[in-house]
Amino acid sequence: MSDDMTIRIDSEQYVLRRDGEGLQVGRHNGGDVVWLETVDLDLLPAPAREALDRGDTSDEALLTALRGVTQAEIERGA
Protein backbone atom coordinates (compact mmCIF):
# COMPACT_ATOMS: atom_id res chain seq x y z
CA MET A 1 0.00 0.00 0.00
CA SER A 2 1.83 3.07 -1.19
CA ASP A 3 -0.97 5.64 -1.22
CA ASP A 4 -3.63 6.63 1.26
CA MET A 5 -6.68 4.41 1.30
CA THR A 6 -10.18 5.38 2.35
CA ILE A 7 -12.19 2.86 4.31
CA ARG A 8 -15.75 3.00 5.62
CA ILE A 9 -16.17 1.57 9.11
CA ASP A 10 -19.82 1.43 10.06
CA SER A 11 -21.08 4.88 9.02
CA GLU A 12 -17.75 6.75 9.20
CA GLN A 13 -14.96 7.17 6.65
CA TYR A 14 -11.31 6.88 7.67
CA VAL A 15 -8.00 7.26 5.88
CA LEU A 16 -5.26 4.65 6.15
CA ARG A 17 -1.55 5.18 5.43
CA ARG A 18 1.44 2.95 6.06
CA ASP A 19 4.10 4.64 8.14
CA GLY A 20 7.14 2.36 8.34
CA GLU A 21 6.05 -0.56 10.51
CA GLY A 22 2.86 1.22 11.52
CA LEU A 23 -0.52 2.02 10.07
CA GLN A 24 -1.80 5.55 10.47
CA VAL A 25 -5.54 5.92 10.89
CA GLY A 26 -7.04 9.33 10.26
CA ARG A 27 -10.09 11.31 9.20
CA HIS A 28 -10.61 13.96 6.59
CA ASN A 29 -11.13 17.43 8.00
CA GLY A 30 -11.80 19.76 5.11
CA GLY A 31 -8.89 19.34 2.71
CA ASP A 32 -6.58 17.92 5.36
CA VAL A 33 -6.27 14.60 7.16
CA VAL A 34 -6.19 14.53 10.95
CA TRP A 35 -4.21 11.49 12.04
CA LEU A 36 -5.81 9.87 15.06
CA GLU A 37 -3.58 6.89 15.75
CA THR A 38 -0.60 4.94 14.49
CA VAL A 39 -0.99 1.21 15.05
CA ASP A 40 1.92 -1.24 14.99
CA LEU A 41 1.19 -3.52 12.04
CA ASP A 42 2.37 -6.53 14.04
CA LEU A 43 -0.59 -6.01 16.38
CA LEU A 44 -3.07 -6.58 13.55
CA PRO A 45 -4.12 -10.15 12.78
CA ALA A 46 -2.45 -11.70 9.72
CA PRO A 47 -5.67 -11.66 7.63
CA ALA A 48 -6.05 -7.91 8.27
CA ARG A 49 -2.43 -7.26 7.21
CA GLU A 50 -2.99 -9.36 4.09
CA ALA A 51 -6.08 -7.29 3.24
CA LEU A 52 -3.99 -4.12 3.57
CA ASP A 53 -1.39 -5.58 1.23
CA ARG A 54 -4.13 -6.31 -1.31
CA GLY A 55 -5.74 -2.91 -0.80
CA ASP A 56 -9.00 -4.65 0.09
CA THR A 57 -10.88 -2.19 2.28
CA SER A 58 -13.99 -4.40 2.31
CA ASP A 59 -12.23 -7.35 3.98
CA GLU A 60 -14.02 -8.29 7.20
CA ALA A 61 -10.78 -9.07 9.08
CA LEU A 62 -9.48 -5.58 8.35
CA LEU A 63 -12.78 -3.93 9.23
CA THR A 64 -12.96 -5.80 12.52
CA ALA A 65 -9.39 -4.88 13.47
CA LEU A 66 -9.90 -1.22 12.65
CA ARG A 67 -13.23 -1.07 14.47
CA GLY A 68 -11.28 -1.71 17.65
CA VAL A 69 -8.87 1.13 16.86
CA THR A 70 -11.63 3.60 16.02
CA GLN A 71 -13.70 2.58 19.04
CA ALA A 72 -10.72 3.26 21.30
CA GLU A 73 -10.44 6.74 19.76
CA ILE A 74 -14.14 7.40 20.38
CA GLU A 75 -13.85 6.29 23.99
CA ARG A 76 -10.82 8.56 24.49
CA GLY A 77 -12.83 11.46 23.09
CA ALA A 78 -10.68 12.06 20.01
C-alpha positions in Angstrom: 0.0 0.0 0.0 1.8 3.1 -1.2 -1.0 5.6 -1.2 -3.6 6.6 1.3 -6.7 4.4 1.3 -10.2 5.4 2.3 -12.2 2.9 4.3 -15.8 3.0 5.6 -16.2 1.6 9.1 -19.8 1.4 10.1 -21.1 4.9 9.0 -17.8 6.7 9.2 -15.0 7.2 6.7 -11.3 6.9 7.7 -8.0 7.3 5.9 -5.3 4.6 6.1 -1.6 5.2 5.4 1.4 3.0 6.1 4.1 4.6 8.1 7.1 2.4 8.3 6.1 -0.6 10.5 2.9 1.2 11.5 -0.5 2.0 10.1 -1.8 5.6 10.5 -5.5 5.9 10.9 -7.0 9.3 10.3 -10.1 11.3 9.2 -10.6 14.0 6.6 -11.1 17.4 8.0 -11.8 19.8 5.1 -8.9 19.3 2.7 -6.6 17.9 5.4 -6.3 14.6 7.2 -6.2 14.5 10.9 -4.2 11.5 12.0 -5.8 9.9 15.1 -3.6 6.9 15.8 -0.6 4.9 14.5 -1.0 1.2 15.0 1.9 -1.2 15.0 1.2 -3.5 12.0 2.4 -6.5 14.0 -0.6 -6.0 16.4 -3.1 -6.6 13.6 -4.1 -10.1 12.8 -2.4 -11.7 9.7 -5.7 -11.7 7.6 -6.1 -7.9 8.3 -2.4 -7.3 7.2 -3.0 -9.4 4.1 -6.1 -7.3 3.2 -4.0 -4.1 3.6 -1.4 -5.6 1.2 -4.1 -6.3 -1.3 -5.7 -2.9 -0.8 -9.0 -4.7 0.1 -10.9 -2.2 2.3 -14.0 -4.4 2.3 -12.2 -7.3 4.0 -14.0 -8.3 7.2 -10.8 -9.1 9.1 -9.5 -5.6 8.3 -12.8 -3.9 9.2 -13.0 -5.8 12.5 -9.4 -4.9 13.5 -9.9 -1.2 12.6 -13.2 -1.1 14.5 -11.3 -1.7 17.7 -8.9 1.1 16.9 -11.6 3.6 16.0 -13.7 2.6 19.0 -10.7 3.3 21.3 -10.4 6.7 19.8 -14.1 7.4 20.4 -13.9 6.3 24.0 -10.8 8.6 24.5 -12.8 11.5 23.1 -10.7 12.1 20.0 
